[in-house]
Amino acid sequence: MKRILLIAAVIVAATFSVKAQTPSEIVTRMSQELAKGDTLGQAFDLVLNIPIIGKAGGRTWLLGDSYKIIVLGKEDSPVSWYNSDTEWKYDPTENTITIKNHTKSSDSKDGEVKHLEGLDRDYDLKIEREDDKAWYMTGKKSKTNTNKDDPKKIQLAVSKATYLPIYHRCKEKGITVSLENVVIGVTEEEVTFDPAKYPGVKIIDQR
């Protein structure tokens, strides 16, 4: 019986040791999953908590050079679509679609997601708690991180099911910025303007 109990204890200990992961291992796997968005596309919410004004934000879908942005929290939200050279903007209050020339910015539109890569190099991460759903971490800016634009502290929750961030929060100039609801995998339909879905809308072509 003692031998059986000893074997059981060893198995239990081994099981928990396999499951336990360091913050560095978790965010490294997270970076690997996020990198799949380079080819499969990605979507995410960017939410700003602004003093006095309150919350504001939008959801972005990205696939290659094409992307779509919609404002969150409004019944009649404007929607914008972009590709490498054209912008379409739907204004529901005016029932118009305005088409303009678009020059791609030198700043990557998926920068909000890209900056999550290498967090274990830039921050001293600590797992504050975990449950069946996720790991919940805090990070303090590393002494070796010389980037003045990086916030001093961050909060990060990583899904155990997908290894994608549930949220990444930080404060910049008094504004809390939260990246949430990250999804890998976007279709062409999700990022492409389709006039058939807006019958009767007035087209304003400014190209």
N, C-alpha and C positions, 0 to 999 in steps of 0.2 A: 504493500500500500504506500509506504514512504517513497518507493521508487516511482510509482505512478504519479504521486503528487509532485515529485521533483520534476518529472518529465512534463507534467501539465504546466508547472510554473515556468519552465524554460520556454515552452511553446507560447504561453501568454506574453512573456517578456519579449520574445522574438517578434511576435505579432505587432506589439506596440512600437518596437524599435524600427520596424519597417515602415509603419505609418507616419512616424514622426519625421517632419521635414523642417529644414532650416529656412529662414526667410530668404536667403540667397537662392536656395534650390527652388523655392516656390516662384520667386519673381523671374528666375531664369526660364522656367517652364512657361510662365505667363508670357514672356517675351517671344518664345517660340510659337505660341499660339497666335499672338498678335501679328507676327510676321506673315502668317498665312493670309492675312488681309491684303497683302501686297498684290496677290493674284486673285483671291476669291472675293475681295471687297469687304468693307466693314461699315458698321453703323454705330452711332453713339449719341447720347444726349450730352450737351454742355450746359450746365445750369449755374447761373450767377446769383448769389445772394448779396444784394447791394443795400447798404445802410439807407434807411428812410424810404427808398424806392421799393424794396422788397425783392422777390424772385423774378428772374427773367432767364430765358434759355431757348434753345432750339435743338432739333434733332437733325443729324447729318447722315446721309448715305453716300458712300464713296465706292467707285469702281473705275479703276484706271484714271483717265483724265476727266471722267464725268462725275458729277455729284449733285445732290439735291439737298436743300435746307428748308425746313419748315419751323416756324415759331411755335413753341410749346405754350400751352395754357390759354389759348384763345380759340373761340368757336370758329371764327372766320380768319384763319391765319393765312398770311401771304406765303406763297411757295415759290422758291427759286430753283431753277435747273441750270447747270453749267456744263459745257464741254470745253475742249481746247480753245475754241474761238467764238462761242456764242453763249449769250445769257437769255433765259426766258423768265419773266417774273409775272406771276399771277396775283392780281389784286382782287380779292373777292368782294370788297365793298364797291369797287367801280366796275367789276366784272370785265376786267381787261387783262390781256396778255401783252406785256411790253417786251419786244425783242431787241437786244443790243449786241454790238460786238463785245467780245470779252477777251482780255489779255490775261493769260495765266500768270498768277503771282509767282515770284521766286520763292516765296514761303510755301512749304508743303501744306496742303489742306488737311492732311492727316497728322499734322504736327502734334495735335492734342493727344493722339494715341502713341505716336512715335516717342514722345518724351517719357513714356513709361518704361522704355527699354533701358536697362542698365541702372535701375534704381538702387540695386545693392552696392553699386560703386559710388553713387552720389550721396547715399543716405545710410545712416546706421539704423537698420530696421529691427524692430522688436515685435514679436507676436504677443499682443495683449490678451487675446482670447481666441477660442475657436469653437465651432459647433459642427453639426453634421453638414451645414450648408457652406461654410466658408472659414478662412483664416482672416482675422482682423488685426491689422498691424499699424504701428505708428513709426514714423521715420524722422530722425533728426539729421540735418544737413551735416555731411561728413566734413572733417577739417581739410581733407584733400580736395573737396569740391570748391573750386575757385570761381564758378559761374555766379556772378552777382545777381542774375535774374532768377535763379532758383530760389524758391521759398525756403524758409528756415525749417519748417516742419510740414509733414504730410500725414495724411491718413489713407490707408489702403485696405480694401477688402477684396479677397480673391476667391472665386468660386472653386469649391473642391470638385465639382462635376465637370467644369469646362476649363479651369485654370485661367479664365478671363476675369478682368477686374469688374467687380460689382460696383465699386466706386473708387475714385481717387480724388481726395479733397486737399485743398491747400488754400492759404490766404495770401492774396496779392494786393497790396496797397489798400487794405481794409475791406476788400471784396473777397468773399469765399467763392472759390471756383471748384465745381464738382463735375467730374467726368463720370457718367453713369451709363448703365444698360448697354454695354459694349456687345456687339454681335458680329461674328465673322461669317461672311457669306451674303452677298448682295447680287440681285439680278439686274440685267440691263433695263428691264421695265421700271425698276424702282428709281433709276437715276436719269431716265429719258423722258423729255416732255412729249406727251401724246395729245395732239389737238382734238382727237376723237372723244377724249374724256371731258372736253370743255365746249360742248355745242352752244352756239349762240354768243360766245364770248367775243368781245371786240379786240381785234389784233392791231397793235400799234408797233409797226416795224421801224425802228430808228437806226438800222444798219446803213 
